[in-house]
Amino acid sequence: MWAADQWKDYELLDCSDGQRLERWGSYTLIRPDPQVIWKNRKSHPAWKRADGVYLRSSSGGGAWERNRLPESWQVGYRNLRFSLSPMGFKHTGLFPEQAVNWDWFSEKIASAGRPIRLLNLFAYTGGATVAAAAAGASVCHVDASKGMTARAKENAALSELEKAPIRYIVDDCVKFCERELRRGNRYDAVIMDPPSYGRGPGGEKWTLEDCIDGLITLTASLLSDRPLFFLVNSYTTGLSPSAMGYILNATLTPKYGGATSCDEIGLPVTESGGFLPCGSSARWTPN
């Protein structure tokens, strides 16, 4: 597992019976997590005094209960800062496990010795965008949500990157890539974090398992002659890291050579000393 174990402002205190107990800065939250299938004793005292609890509804969705959280607050990771808030569907606006990928590609960008143009697809609130920009990349940030893109701009400003070369695009990622291909634009690195399911621009339903191969193939055609890396993230339960690694290898290695690695990403659990799996990543590099 690739574990995000360098946080100071985030801590996974404990997890049991489908729930996480987390510290985000000075606030503690309880949120549902389907990966937590064990039922150990909830001995940590913060289980009884969390500032915010998100409860699932039997009819679907859910809501924040026992909520003593502010409308928004901030946390930091290394030289980056992020705005958080209790959002719908249990989210806070940040996936802390992704810090392990931020560290990995930031080192790649900083040591490249040349300008790097990076394409970040399904970019959400810009965690990867600000990490890449802070490392020195020129970033094209693409997401279909205007609200999440506005949050990404806020995070860039909090990290003192408001003047960094970041291009924000509110658009369907597939349509944008198709237009970039016709325009002849190319990128030295790609990050994509597609959702498990969604709807296309015509309202058609799609699932990531059905579309991941086409997404990678399309986006790989936007790589420059000297690509630095290609990173794919997934939170889709049925899509293994090995499957994503296989697609990356089959798509990129015949043209560029290089190597592919893949694994679960996760977070250390303070109470047990174990690790919680939080998703999957696959990485390709040219050497």
Summary of the structure (lengths in Angstrom):
residues: 287
radius of gyration: 18.9
end to end distance: 21.5
largest distance: 57.8
contacts: 908
relative contact order: 0.14
helix: 29%
strand: 33%
